[in-house]
Amino acid sequence: MLSEHVPRRDAGFAGLLMSAEEYFALGETEERYELVNGVVVMSPSPTPRHWRFVREILGQLDSFCGPNAIDPYSETDIRVASSMVLRPDLCVYLRPPSERVPDRLVEPPDLVVEISSPGNKSYDLQTKHGAYERFGVKEYWMVDPWDPHEPPGMRVRAWRLERGAYVDMEVGADRLVSRVIDGFSLDLGRLRRLAGV
């Protein structure tokens, strides 16, 4: 399909129809794209505040597991279906980093974390939730630091894969206990401080 389209320099690739393979053939671009149900979609880059949440979660994981026990990726394309390439805020494989860096991420991570922005909450709750579930991601955490409907202002949701379907995980007031990373619990107090609540 890509060969049928000649993108205009001012429009980029957003809105074009293509497969995951055609999407990967684009290579690195200045724009931040994802492929959703065969359509190239552009979304803004994370803000510095957004990145601090990702860094905090990754820091807690590194402190618990050790930097050589997990293979994490942030803002990296992952092929979840033949017509779907997503760029999670953080995906984690429970394995030591390989000396050979993979060309592409094509295996289901053990954990995916998305930090929701005000404009993409339904995208994370519906589209990405369903895609990660079908792909076989074992745990999916969604942190919404700016939820106006939550009294403290921040909401954390989490799901684990059981028999091919996501089930809700219990999220405590101060901790989120992982079922995939044995013994690990995410300190939500540190995230709340970042959120200013």
Buried (B, 14 or more C-beta within 10 A) or exposed (E): EBEEBEBEEEEBBEEBBBBBEBBBEBEEEEEEBBBBEBBBBBBEEBEEBBBBBBEBBBEBBBEBBEEEBBBBBBBBBBBBBEBBBBBBBBBBBBEEBEEEEEEEBBEBBBBBBBBBBEEBBEBBBEBBBEBBBBBEBBBBBBBBBBBEEBEEBBBBBBBBBEEEEBEEBEBEEEBBBBEBBEEBBBBBEBBBEBBEB
